[in-house]
């Protein structure tokens, strides 16, 4: 990097320009500004992890990082959530400078390992979209090891089969009601969500913050109230993304998951979207059969020991 000032901490004053930078750099993400705002909000506890490099007084590159606390099985982990360099300022070492500074700051606040990987429950993507070739090259040239890949599926909401009336009637006859989440569900639903582990409870809680809630549930009537047997959420972090979703093993095979999926996608279509993404998915066959989902984006994850 030549004739550029050192990286500095980005502030709220920089936000309009940084949103514009993200829009210019993240050419494969039509909601780039929303993505930036999501990741910016997750750095509130460590604002020094908002890093900016300027060129002639204008933002040329930005990095956002975050620290995930240590657990019983893993050290504190530093996540590189975003590195974006304006197209007009690329090939000048700005991305490398941003990454180096982010790593230094993460180690300073206690990170025992570094990752370029989605940080649930508030993640924007599983890892690096491989179409961002420069980002892949940067990770692989700075000591990061490639890990599992993440796959997204895409659904054309204009043509996907999203009707559920017949299936809902069949499920109702079997004692299963499918409906939208409501505010009254919050306490019992989130208690039930704890069983799923991982970050799904946090994502489901976020779905409840929207009006109307961005989630649907399948329930059976119990002696003490509804017994949840399935759930699905959409638009938790990114408006066009679907997930997470789960069905109790005792209820699988009834078509509960298909109804929950289609109801969520119908919400997204009603909101004006033409396409939805099923993020970080594994059961490809299920989604292809249920809504004619097609393989879409591929993400590579990376890690590096400190």
N, C-alpha and C positions, 0 to 999 in steps of 0.2 A: 504494500500500500504506500503510495507516494503522494506527498503534499496534501495529506488529509489530517485533520486534527485527531487527537486520541479519542477513544470512545468515552462517552459521558452517560450519566443517568438521564433517561427520558422522563419528562414530567407531564402533568396534565395539560400544560400549555402546548405541548408538542402533538397532542392527540389528532387534531384535524389533519395535519401534514402526514402523520404516521398512517392514518386510515387511507389517505390517498396513495401513500407508498405501497401499502399492502395490496390495494386494488391493482396497482401497476405490476407488482411482482408476482402475485398469486394468480397467474393467468388460467389455471385449471380449477379455480374456486370462484364461482360467480358471487358467492356471499362473503367475499374476502374481508370486507369491513366488519361484518358480524363476527367472523372468526377472530379477527384481531381483537375486537372488544371482549369476546369471551376469554381469550387467553390473557389479555391485559388485566381483567378483573381478578384472575387467579394469582396475580403477583402482589396483591395488596399487602400481604404480610411481609414481603421482602422487596420493597420498591426499588432497591438498588439492582435488582435483577431485570430491570427494564433498561436496556442498553441501546444507545444511539450513536451512530457515526454520521457526521455531516460532511457535505461537499459544497463549498462556496455558500455556506450558511443555510443550506437546505438538507433535510434528512436524506441520506444516501443508503442507509441500511439500519435495520433494527433487529434486536434479539430479545426474546422473552423467555425467561427460565423460571423454574420453581423447584422448591425442595419438598420431597415427600418424606415425612418423618420415618425414623427407624421402626421396625417391628421386631417381634421375637425371632423371626426367621430371616430378616434382611436388614442391611445397614440403611442409614439415611441415603436417599437417592436423589441426585440432581437431575432434573428433566430439562432438556433443551426443547421447549415447546414450539419455538418459532425462530427462524432466521430468514429474513427477507431483505434482499438488496434490489434497489431500483434498477430496471434493465439498463438505464443509461450509465450506471456506475459499476456494472459487473466487470469481472476480469481485472480487478485492481487490488485484490486481496482483502476487500472489506468483509466478505463472509468469514474468512479465516480469522480476521481480527476480532470480529464479533464472537465467534465460537470460543476463541482463546480467552477472551475476557469473561464470557459467561462461565466457562469452566473454572477460572480462577475464583470468581465470586461464589460459585456453588461450593467449592472446596472450603472456602473461608467460612461459610455458614454451616459446615459439618457434613457435606456429602461424602459418602464412602464409595460411591460408584456413580457413574454418569450414564444417562440413557437418552436416546432419541426415539421416543416411543410414547404413545398416548398415555395420558395420566388420568385414568378414571377417578371420579365420575364426571369431571369437567374437561373432557378431551375434545379436540377438534378433528383428530384423525388418528388412525392406529400408529402411523410412523411417517416415513417420507414417501409420498406418492412418487413412484419411480419415473414419472414423466418430468419431474423436476431434476433433471440429470445433474445439474451443477451441485445440487444439495447432496445427491448420492456420492458424487466424486469427492466433495468436501469431507463427508463422514468417513469414507473409506481411505482417505489420504491422511487422516489425523488420528489414526489408531483405534477407531471404533470397529467392533466385530459385528457382523450382520447376524441377526437372530431370526426368529420366526416371522413369516410374512403375514400381513393382514389382507383380507379380500373383502371388497364391497360388491354387492349386487345392485343393479339398477332396475327400476320398474317404470315402465311407461304408463303413467296414470290415466292417459287418454284411452288406452285399449285394454288395460288389465281387468280381469273379471273380479269385481269388487262387491257383487251382490251377496247378501247374507241372510235374507228373510227366510228362505226354506231351511237353511241349516240352523238358524236360531230357533225356529219352531220345533225342529227335531230335537235339539238340545233341551229346550224347555220341557218337552214331553219326557225327557230322561232326567229331569230334575235339575238342569243346569241353566242358569240365567246369565246372559252376557249383556253387560251394560257399561256405560261410561263411569269412570271414577268420579266421585264427588268429594267435597270437603269433609263430609261426615265419615268417609272411609279412612281418613288420614291415620288415626291412631291404630286401629286394628290392621289395616292394610300394611303399614310400614312395619308393624310387629311381625306380621307373616312374612314380609320380604326379607327379614333377617336370615331366614333359613337358606336363602340362595347363595349367600357368601359373596365374595368379590366386592364389586362396587354397585351391584344392581339396586341395592336399597337406596343408595345415594341418588342414582339416576331416577328411580321411581319417585323419590321425594321431590326432585326438581320438576318432574312432570306435574305434580300437584300444585305447583306455584303458578301455573298458567290458568287463565280463565277463558273458556272452560278448560279443565284439566286435560292434558295431552296423554290420556291413557284410558284403557278399557280393561275390565276384569270379568272373569267367569266365576260365578259363585253358586254354591248350594246352600240351602237353608239349614241352619243348625239350631240346636236348642238355645244357644246363647247369642244368636245373631248369624250373619253371613259367614260361610266357610269359603275362603278363597281357594280356587283350584287352578286359576290361570290368570295371566296378566300380559299386557303388551303396552309399550309406550312409543311415542314418536315426538320428534322435534324437541327433544330434551336439551341438547346443546346446539344443534344445527337444524334449522327449520325443515329442511328437506330430508333429514335422516330418520330412519325407523330403528327402533330397538331401545332397550332390551325387551325380550319376551321369554316367558317360561310357562310350562304347564306341569302340574303335578303328575308324577309317573302313573298314578292310579287312574288318571283321566285320559291318558294318551290313547289315540286310536279313535276317539269320538269326533274329531274334527274341531276341537276347541281352539287349537292354535290357528287354524285357517280362518276362523271367524274373527278372532282377535286381530290377526294381521290385516284382514281386509277392512275391518272397521277403522283401524288406524290409517291405512292408506286412503280410505274414503274421506277421512278428515283432512288429509293433506291435499287431496284433489279439490275438496270444497274450499280450501284456503287459497286456491288459485295456482297450485303447483301442477306442472305437467309431468314431472319426473321425481321419483323418490329414490333414495339410496338406502340399502340395508347394510348397515355398517358393521365391519369386523365380524363377518359371519362364518359359520362352519357348516350348518345343514343346507348345503346348496340345493340338493335334490328337493327338499321340502318347499323352498321358496320358488324354485323353477316350476314345480307342479302347481302350487297354490295360486300364484299371480303372474306366471310367465316371466319371472325375474331372469335377468341376464348377467353374466359375469362382467364386471366393470373395472373399477380402480384396483390397483395392486399397490400395497405399501410394504416397504422394508423397514424393519426395526433394527436399532443398533444399541450397543452398550460398550462401556469402557470402564475398567477398574481404575480407581484413583491410586 
